[in-house]
Amino acid sequence: MLNGRVEPGATVAVVGAGPIGLASMLTAKLYAPSRIVAIDLADSRLAQAKKFGADETIDPSTQDAVARVMELTDGLGADVAMEAVGVPETFELCTELVRPGGHVANLGVHGAPATLHLEKLWIKNVTITTGLVDTYSTPTLLRLVAEGRLDPTPFATHRFGLGEIEEAYETFADAAHTDALKVVLKA
């Protein structure tokens, strides 16, 4: 979220409404964007995105995500497009969603090459950032949680005792069907 340089009044498009995308939406709200748009293929994740702060949700299998974001932004595109999946198609989608002078923040871990269409992007003066998760913002986030300004509890969708560890693992491994975000084990 910090790499995307979210500012007050910005339109933020988050591609991928899994735990990373949801965390991005939750923390983006701290910077008062005017609109957060969640884009995902799973209805259950789009429903979660609404709970985490998305103002608009788009299923790209049923709706043209680029056209809808352009419609929402008077044809300009998102100020910030966050890629939270880690596949070439979602990165390339972010480069289509971003407005001139905007930011693409790549959060997903990519295991395959993605095409960077410089022939289209150079004229738009787009900033693209990538990077691994670091601990730079951890003290700030912990303070916000301690002060009650940031609530991470909605991430814990399933709870199991230690004796149920195999069931917990199966639940998390089948998140597409169980709607699991994070599984908590307790003694």
N, C-alpha and C positions, 0 to 999 in steps of 0.2 A: 504494500500500500504506500509506503514511503517512497519507493522508487517511481511510482506512478505520479507523484507530486499532486495528490488530490488537494484541491483548494475549495473554499466556500463558493457555492454556486455552480460547481462543475457537474457535468454529466459523466457518470462512471458506468462503463459497461464491463461486466464480469462474465467471462466465458468459462463456465464450469462452476456448478453449484455444489461441489463436494465440500469437505471440511476446509480446504484451503480457500476456495472461493467464498464460502460463507464467512470465514474469518476476515477476509478482505472486505466484505460488505459491512460486517459489524464494526471494524475499525475505521473504514472510510466514513461512516456516519459521524465519527468524532470531528471531522473536518467540514461538516455541513455542506455536502454536495446538494445540488438542487434535485438530482435524480440519480438513482442507482437502478441499472437494468441488469437483470440476471438472465443468462442464456445457457440452457442445458436441454438435453434430450429427455431426461427423466421427470415425469410429472411430480413424483415425490420430492425430488430435489428442488424443483421450482416452488413447491409449496413451502419447503423449509426456507428457501431464499426470501419469501415474503416475511417470515418470522424473524429473519436476521437483518431485515432492513431494505430489501428490494422494493422499489416502487412499481416496477414493471417487470414482467417475466416473459421470456420468448422461448418457445420450443422450435428450433430451426428445422425440425422435420415436418412441421406443419405451417410454418410462417417464415418468410424471408427476413432473417435477422438484420441484414444490412439495410434493407428497405425500411424496416420498422424503426431502427435507430436513427436513420436519416429523417424519417417522418417526425420523430420525437424531438429532433434537434434542428428543425427548419433547414434540413439538407446539409448541415455542416459535419455531423459525426460526433462521436464521444470525445470529450476532452481527455479522458483516460480510458484505455481499453486494457483490462487485465486478463492475461491468459493463465488459467488455473487448472489445466488438464494435462498438458504435456504431450500433445500429438500435433503433427504438422498442420492438420486442417484447422485446429483451433487457433494456432499462432497466426496462420494466414488470414483467418477470419478477423482477428484483432487488428491486423494491418488495414483491413478494409473498413472497419468500424471507426477508426480514429480520424479525428478532424485535422485539418492543417494546423501545424504548431502543437499538436497533441502529443500524448505520451502512451507508449505501449509498454506495459510492465509484464514481463514474462516471469510467472511464478511457477509454472509447471516444470516438471523434470522430464526432459525430452530424451527418448531413446532412439530416435530416428531423425534424419536431417529434415529441416523445414526450409522451404524456398523463401528467400528474401527478395521481394520484387522491387529492387531499387529503381527500375524503370518507371514505377508508379509512385514510389515513396519519396524520391529525392525532391520533387517539387513541393511536397507537402511539409517539409521541414519537421519531420517526425523524430522524436527521441524514443529510442528503444533501450530498455534496461533489462538486464538479466542478473541472476545471482542466486546463490544458495541462501537458505534461511540463516540468519546470524542472530546473535543475542543482543545486538545494539539496543533494541527497543524493549527488551524484557523488563528492566527496572521500571520504566514508564508504565508498561502494561500492568505489571503487578500492583503499582500504586493505584491505577485506575480501578482495578478489580477490588482492592482493599477499600477504596473510597466509595464503592458501589456505583461507579460511573460506567463500568464495563462488566457485563454478566456473561461469563463463559459457560454457565451451567447448561444452556440448551444443547451444547455439543454432546453431552453425555446422554445418549438416547437409550442405552441399555445398561443394566447393572446386573452383575453376577457375583456369587460368592466364589472364593478361591477353589472350592471343590467342583465348580461348574466351568472350569477353565476351557475344557474342550468345547462345550456348548457356546461359550463366549467367543472363542476363535471362529467357530462355524458361523455364528451370527455375523461377525465382522467380515468374514470372507465372502459372505453372500449378501453384502450390503444392498445390492440392487433389489433384492426381494424382501429383506428385513428392514429396510430404511435406516440402517445403523449409520450413525456418524462416527461416534466414538463409544467404545465399550469400556465400562469401568468395572474393575475387579475389587472386591472388598473382602476383608477378613471376617 
